[in-house]
Amino acid sequence: MTIGWHFDNTYSKLSETFKEEIKPIPVKNPELVILNEQLAKELNLDFSNISQQDLSKLFSGNILPEGSHSIAQAYAGHQFGHFTMLGDGRAVLIGEHLSNKNQRFDIQFKGSGRTSFSRRGDGRAALGPMLREYIISEAMHALNIPTTRSLAVVKTGENVIRDQFLPGAILTRVAASHIRVGTFQYIAAKQNLEELEILVNFTIDRHYPNLQKSKNKALDLLNVLIDKQSELVVNWMRVGFIHGVMNTDNMAISGETIDYGPCAFMDHYDPQTVFSSIDEYGRYAYDNQPKITKWNLARFAECLIPLIDKDEETAVKLATDAINNFENIYETRWLNMMRDKLGLFGEVKNDKKLILDLLDWMKINKADFTNTFCYLMNIKLGKNKIYLNQEFTNWLELWHKRVNLNNLNNKHLELMKSVNPIVIPRNHKVEEALKTASEGNIKRFNDFLKILQTPYENKSNILDFQNPAPITNEKYQTFCGT
């Protein structure tokens, strides 16, 4: 097949501790549902001369491209705070593809069958959750948030059993890598210092080559990840994204958002918003995401203690100081992000109070998070009486005074429009698109996807996608799909 694959597989050359050699389990009747042609182009892949039938075989794993070397990766994870030895229980990494810019990408099949890490799982995935990951990950990319990407979804022609029979599917995921905090936890639990050092060096060579000559690679890697993850979670907070399952095995060392299981976007602002059906106590609620990020980073730091310093007490102090700096890094980033959302240039003493007063008002009045910032950018979405509220009018007056301090002739609007999306993947619209796609009609899904590709542009055909879900007593829930 003259597609343009250029595999250079490095992770598969690591010792058996890190992975299992395994091929995807063939499926009965693969059928291509969607192919991301734009991403294919970015990867320098050309599928135009390949038949639909062969594409279906390729993206189901029934045939593998030349140069691939399929493995299931080993990792562990704190799942809702409880440590478990895990691994790719329903995924196979087929190889590392190099683009013509020499960028390296993991190509992974998700839902490709049982592995030795499957425990009691069937190793398969349902069509709905795979299409959810496709549309949300591509929306996140368009929102300028670091993320894994989705190249294709294929129906398997087989059913999977969850709470009911569902059509099976396989997603092709593209990532900078699939190295996780949980990967380090797995190797650290083996208590083999040599293999831990191998993993640190491998990670640095792959993602942070500027650290190759560092005198303390482990500590510098920790500091880099603290910086990367604080930046990532601030971006989530910026658009009202709730990951839903921030276990340590879902924190990528690359700094990308990974694993779109019970994720969702917030409509009306409530910092305690939870959508995940399995998050009974709100551990991963919207406002808890920074705290959990710090908690996950602390688990990463624990893995590195033996490499940070030979003296354990010294190592613990260095790691603790680094982790405790997370709040300062996050707070500064979050404050600057919120200044951008409000079009505020420079720093003024009362900025934080101005921001918090707005968020408090939004919470009390159940104002839509995304649309409130649209209102401030003069993008009117029909009549909404809450913005005539006296408290909001008083806040507006203070905001206008702060904006006018800079006297920049509407430069604040340019800043606001660069960070405030006009359209997001509204949960009810995602569900509508997934329902029709699962029934065999992909048009609504594709139409929605096209709108989500330009989230910062105000267009005439997007009004229906800007409105929050109708008010109902029924609580919206998302599910992990396993």
N, C-alpha and C positions, 0 to 999 in steps of 0.2 A: 504494500500500500504506500503510494507516494504522498504521504501526509505531511511529513516534515518533522517527525519525532526525532529528538536528539537526546537519548538517555545517557546519563553519566551517574550511575548509582553508587553513592558513597555510604549511606546508612546501612545498606544491606551487607557491606563488607565488615561491619562491626561484629563482635563476638556473638555467640548464640544467646548470651544473657539479654541482649537488647531486642531480640526479635525471634519470630518463627518464620521459616521458609514455607510458604503456602501459596497455592493458586486460588483464584476465585472459583467458587463452585458453579458449574454451568447451570443455566436456567432453561426452562422449556421453550418459551416462545417470546424472545425479546422484541420489544417494539419501541423505537425512539419516540419520546414525547416532546422533548425540546432540546435544542442545541444552541449554545451561546456563541454565535458567529463572531461577535465583537471580541470576546475573550480569546477565541481561537486565533483571530488575527493578531492579537497582542502577543500570543504565544508562538507566532509564526507557524501555525498549523493550518493546512488547507484541506478541508473535507469535501470540496466541491465535486471532485471526481469519484467519490465513494458512494455506492448505492445505499439507499435507505436500509436495506437488509443488512449490509455489511457494517453500517454505522451502528445498528442495533446490536449486532454481535460484538462489536468492539467495545461499546460502552456498557455492556452487560458483563464483560469478562469472558464471554464464550470463546473469543479469540483475543490474543494479547499482541500488542505491537512489538515489532522487532526491537531488541535492546532493553526491553522491560525486565525487571527482576522483582517478582512480587513477594512481599513479606507482610506479616502482621507485627506491629510494634508492641513491645512490652512497656507498660507504665503502671503506676499506682495512682491513688488519689484520695483526698479527703472529701467524701461525698456527704454533704450536709454535716460536716464536722467529724465524720467517722472514717478512719483510715482503712482502705481496702486495696489489695493487690488486684490490678485490672489488666488492661491491654486491649488491643483491637479485637473486640468480640464480634463485630459485624462489619469490619472494614479491612481492606487490603491496599497497601501502598504498592502500586505497580512499578514505580520508579521515579527518578528525578530528571525532569526535562530541562534542557538548557535552551533558552531563546537565543536569537542572533545577537542580542545585547549581552550575552553571557550571564543572564539572570537565571537562577536555579529555582525550579518550582516542583514541589511534590505533586504527583498525580495519584489520587486515591479513589478507590471505589468504596462507597458506603452502602452497606446492605448486600454484600457480596457472598454471604454464607458463613457458616461456623468456622471458628478457629479454636486453637487450644485455650484461648482466653475467653471463650463464650460463656463459660460457666453453664447455666441452665438455659441460656438464650438460644434463639433459632438462627441468629446470625443474619437475619433478613430485615428489611425495612419496608414500610408501607408508602404508597404513592403520595398521600397527603403530606406527611412530614418531610419527604424529600423535595416536594415542590415548595413547601414552606421555606426550607433552607435555601432553595434556589432564589426565590423572589426576595427574601429578606437580606441575604448576603449581597445580592446585586444592588438592592436599594441602599445598603450600608456603604457599598463602594461608591455609589453616586453621591452619597452624603459626605464624601471625603473622610470616611472613617476607616482606619486599617482593618482589613477583613480577609478571611479566606474567600474564594470565589467559587462559582458553580459553572461547570462546563457543559454538563448534559444530565438529563434524567431519562431513564429507560424503564418501561414497564417490563416485568419479568414473565408475564403470562401465568404466574402462580399467585395463589392467595397466601397471605400471612394471617395468623390468628392473634388478635389482640383481645379487646372485649367483644369483637365480632370478626367476621371474615373481611379482610381488606385486600385490595389489589396490591401486589408486591412491586417494588421499584428499587432501582440502584441509582444513586447520585454520583457523579464524578466531581470530586472536590479538588480544587487547586489551592495550594498553600505555599507560603515561603518555606515552611517546614511544619512537621507535626510534633516537634519536640515541645514537651509541656513541662510545667512544674512537676507534674506527676511522673514524668520520665526520670527526673532527678530523684524523686522520692523512691521510685522502684530500685534504682541502682544503689542509692544510699542504704536502703533496707537490706541489700545483699552484703553490705559491710566489706566491699572490696574496693579499697582506696585507689588501686590502679585503674579500675574501670570507671570510677567516679572522675578521676583526672582525665581519662580518655573522653568522657562525655563533655566535660568543661571545655577541653581543647577543640573537640569536634564542633560544639556550639559556637565558640568564638570564631573558628575558621569559617563557619558557614554564615553567621549573622553579623559578627562584630570584629572583623579582621583588624580594626584599629587597636584592639586589645592584645594582639598576639605578642607584643613585646612588653606587656605589663609585668611589673614585679610582683603583683598580687592579682592574678587573673580571676580567682574566685570572688574576691571582694569587689573588684571592678565590674565583673559580670552582674553581681547583685545590684550594684548602684545603677547600672545601665537598665536593668529590668525594672527597678523602682521608678526610674524616669519614664520608661516606655509605658508601663502599666498606668501610671498616674495620668499620662497624656491620653491613653485610650479611654479610661473611665470618665474623664472630663468630657470627652467627645460623646460618650453615651448619654451623660447627663444633659449635654447641650441639646440633644434632639428628643429627650424623653424616652430613651430606649431602656428596656429592662431585660437583661440577659436571661434571668430565670433559673439558671443552674450553674452558678459560679464555683463549682467544685475545682479543686486544684488540677485535676486532669483536663479541665477546660480553660486553663490559662496557658497560652502559647508563649514560648520564650521569644518568638519573633516580635511580639507586641501586636499581633493581629487578633481580631475577634474570631473565636472559633466555637463551633457547635451551636446551631440554631434550633434547639429543641423547643422548650416552652417559652421562648422569647416573645416579646410583644412591645408595642409602643403605647405610651400613656396618652389618654385623651385629656380629661379634666385633671388638673394638677392636684396630686395628693402624694406626698413624699413616701407614704407607706403602701403605695400601690404594689400589689402582687397579682400575677396572673397564673403562675404555675400551679397546677393541681397538686403537685407533690410538695410544695413549699408551705406546709401547714402553719408554720410559726413566723413566716415573713423574714426568714434568714436572708433571702436575696431580694428583698424589697428595693424599690428605686433608690431610696435614700440610704440604704445600707450598703450599696455597691462600693463606695470608697472604703468603708470599714472592712468589708470582706476582701477587697483587693489587698489591703495592708495585712490582713490575717494570712492570706495565701502567700504573700511575699515572705512573711515570717517563716512559713513552712519551707519555702525555698531556701531561706537563709540557714535553717537548721541542717539541711542536706550538705551545705558547703562548709560547715564549721571545721571539719578535719583539714580542709585545704586552705582556709583563710589564715590560720596560724597553727604552728605545732603545739603551742601552749593553748589549751582549751579555754582557759579563762580569758586570755587576750582575744582569742577568736570570737568568743561570745560577746565580749564588749564591743568589738569592731562591728559585728553583725547587728547588734542591738542598736548601736548609734545610727547605723545606716537605715534600719527599719523605722526608727523613731523620727527620722527626717522626712518620712513619707508625708506626714500631715502638713508640714510646711510647704513641700513641693506641690502637693495637691491643692491646698488652700490658695496658694498664689495663682496656680493655673486656673482653678475654678473661678476665682474672682475676676481674673482677666478675661476668661471666656464669657462670664456674665456681663462684664463691661462691653464686650464686643456685641453681645446680643442686644444691648440697650444703646449701642452707638456712642459709648462714652470713651473719649480719648484722654489719655493721661490718667493720673491717680489723684483723687480727692478724698479727704478724710471720711466723709459721710457716704461714700459709694456703697460700702457693704450694707449699711442701714437702708439705703434706697432700694437695693436689690432684695434684701430680706423682707422689706415692707411689701414689695410687689408680690413676692412668693406667698407671703402670709395672706394677702388679699385674694390671690388666686385660689388658695386652698379653701378659705372660708366661703368664697362665692362659687366654688367648683367651676372656675374658668378653664377653658380649654388651653392647654399649655402651648401648643403650636400656634393656635389662632390668636392668642393674646399678643404674641410678638408680631404676627401679621397685622393686627390692628394698629400697633405702634408704628408699623412701616407704611401706614395709610392704605393697606390692602383690606378693603371692607368685604366681609363675607356675609352679606345680608344684615338685617337689623338684630342686634343683641342688646337688650336693655341693661345687662350687667355693666356695660361700659359707660352707662350714664349714671351709675352708682356714685354718690357724693364722695365716698372714700377714694374711689378710683380717680375721680376728677381732681381731688386734692393731691393725690400722688402724681398725676399727670403734670400738674403745675410745677411741682418740685423737679420732676424729670426734665421738663422743658428748660427750666433754669439751668440745670446741670449740663444739658446738651449745648445750650447757648454760651456757656463759659468759653468754649473753644472757638465759636464764631467761624465755622468752617464751611458755610454755605451748603448745607445738606450733605456734607461728607459723611455725617453720621448714618445717613440712610444707606450709603454704599457699603459701609462697614456692616450694618445690620443685615443687609441682603446677602452678604457673603457667608453668613453663619446661621441664619434663621431659615430653615426650610419652609416652603409654602405648602408643600405636600409631603406627607409621610405615608408609610404602609399602615393605614388605619386598619384596626383589627377586624372590623366587620367587612371591610372591602377585601382583605386577605382571605377571610373565610368564604366570601362569595366566589372569589376567583378559584380557590382550591376546590370548592364543591363542583363547579361546572367543569373544571379540568379533570377531576376524578371521574366525572360522568362521561368523559370523552370529548368535551368541547373546550379546546385550549384558547379560543379567541379572547374571551374576557381576561384570562390570565395574561396573555400577550399584550393586550391593550393597557392593562394596569401596569405591567412591567415597563412599557414604553413611557408612560407618564412618570414613573418613579425614576427614570434615567436622568431627568432634568428637574430635581426637586427644588431648585432655587429660582426657577423661571416661572413667572406668573402668566399663565396661558388661559385662553377663553374656555377650553374644554375640560378644566380640572375642578370646577366648582363642586361637582358631586363627590369628588375624592377628598375634598377639604373639610367636609362636615363630619363632626364626631358621630358615633353610633347613636341611634335613637335611645332615649332614656327608657330603661327597663329594670324590673326587679331582679332579673336573671343575671347572676354574676358571670362575667366572661372568664373562661378558663382555657389554658393551653396545656398541652400534654407532651411528654418527652418522646413518645413514639416507640419506645422499646417494650 
